[in-house]
Each structure stands twice: as structure tokens, then as C-alpha cells.
């Protein structure tokens, strides 16, 4: 089986910064509550009319530029998102068109926050037999127009963004190696975090909009508990599968949903705080974009160096969760 490594990373967030004070005017909340309960100070949101391909395309261009690869060389484009530009076609086909990646096959993966990790898992399957050489995996989400600005328990949490990686076959040295990616789902728990309206069960209608069914519904407390449990479990399993102990991890990138979740997961895994990559304070929870944007920023800032061992894990609606372990 071929080894697979990362040839380039890229990310893109909207320019509009939305501080916590923005929500103080809308709902009964405060900067102090949001910072202490979530760690979020600010997030980025799109301008009206923007769509996920407006973020995913520049993120992909940056990753391709770092990789020194023409879009025409791409064999496959996988976009992890549940907020494509439109219901059909996929965001991946729109991004393929915008990049001019004529020779790629393109599709989306709808797996909520871990969709980027799901994307890596799928990409590896395509690449391991040698049939697909250059693969673009993107995680991107626009949550800002899926949240109810009257619901204080959700509206303060999310932000928009996109991150991308270009994967290539690797000898394990120059482009490192994705050592393992493991993904999980438990559909029994779907009702704890979901968007009821706009799909085939409750199609768009005036009634749907009146009831606010187009918005994210979440039982935050329950999600909080499951996310800690599953992210710890996924991290332990993937490290065990490669006989790697937490001491060997150079950088840990947990899903950027809530600083308290991230700190607890790191504590249970015995990974020291100075090895945890954190962007939640400035971007909020960007769902599928959370891991690849944090990865790209850590690479570009020089934190993550070639040869470093990186562990990332995520959790989200479905429930879905997973982890990836890579030598950068
Ligand atoms: O990306 C997918 C995964 N998503 C997550 O991982 C999110 C997981 N959940 C969380 O991060 C947290 O559960 C929240 C941040 C959503 C909520 O924090 P919490 O510490 O679990 O608060 P809580 O839900 O237990 O609520 C405590 C209190 C409640 O008031 P009462 O009933 O005690 O009077 C809430 O109504 O805090 C209240 N509250 C707020 N107060 C001020 C909830 N949201 C707010 C708010 N401002 N924005």
C-alpha cells in the first residue's frame, strides 16, 4: 500500500470579525459568559450572498500554491461540508469548476464537524492502491446563516471558514505520512444536534421558516459530555493502533468547539497544554473547517515542523467522530 503525506495546506476565513459584544445586543448574554463557558472571543462571518465555495476555493488555491501543484493535476476533490452552496450540485463540483481542476472527480461528505477527518479517511482509500495520486481534501462550513439569533445557547458558538490539504503519495520523508485515520458514527443520537428543516423530511416552506426549523438545534450539555468521551476514546484507539504514547505527540489539534472540552480532552490524554493548537478564541466553532484551518495556521506560523507527530480529533452531529495521526 502507498504511503500518503501532506504536500500543501491552506485556509481562508471571511474578513468580517464578529466580537462577543455583537450578541449582547440580541440576546441575554455577556462577553464574560461566552469567554468563560466557551473560550470564544470573536468569530468570522460571511457577508450576505457569500457561499462555501467562496471560502473553499481560496483555501484550496493556497494549499495548491504551497504544494506547487496545478489544479489540473488533481485526481480527486473531497469537500467535507454540510453547508454546500446549494442543495445540488455538491460544493466539490463548484470548487472543481472554479479551480479549473478538469481531471478530478469531485464529491462532498456530509459528516458535520468531523467531515474533514472523514474526508482524509476516504481520500486514503482512493490513494492507497496508487490509482489516485493528488487529492484535495477540504473542510468548510458556513454556520452563520444556520443559527437562530434568538437562541443564546447556540448563536454565540459558531463561525465560518474553510481549510484544505493537498495529499500526495509519499516516501514518508519529504511529505511525511498520514499514519492512520479512524472514523465512527452513532446515528441513535442524531436528535441531540441537528437542523430539522430544508431537507426532504421538512422541505422549505413559509411554515418551516416561521417555526425556525432551518436552524441548528442542540442539547449543548449532552453534546458536551459525548464529545469529551468520544474524542478521548478515538485518540486513545488511534495511538494504540500505532503503538504511540501521548508523550510522543508533538502537536494536538482537537475540534475547536469549546475550550473547556479541548482542555478536558487534553488532560485525560495527558497531553500538556503547550502542545495543544487553539484557534477557538478567534474563530469560534467552524465545524468541518476547525481542524484544517488550525492545521494550516500552525504550519504557516512555523509551530508544526516537518517530522512532527500530529494528532487531531473531532466530534459532531450524527453523532460522528474520528481521529487522524500523522507525521507532518
Ligand atoms: O461542534 C459540535 C459539537 N458541539 C459542541 O461541542 C458544543 C458542546 N456544548 C457546549 O459547548 C456547551 O454545552 C455550551 C457552551 C453550549 C453551553 O455551556 P454549558 O456550560 O453546558 O451551559 P448550560 O447549557 O448548562 O447552561 C447553563 C446556563 C443556563 O441557564 P440556567 O438554566 O442555569 O438559568 C443557560 O440558559 O447558561 C445559560 N446560557 C447562557 N447564558 C448566557 C446558555 N447560553 C448562554 C449564553 N449567555 N450565551
Boltz pocket constraint, residues with backbone or C-beta under 6 A from the ligand:
constraints:
  - pocket:
      binder: B
      contacts: [[A, 28], [A, 29], [A, 30], [A, 33], [A, 34], [A, 37], [A, 38], [A, 113], [A, 152], [A, 153], [A, 154], [A, 156], [A, 219], [A, 220], [A, 221], [A, 222], [A, 223], [A, 224], [A, 227], [A, 257], [A, 258], [A, 261], [A, 285], [A, 287], [A, 315], [A, 316], [A, 317]]
      max_distance: 6.0
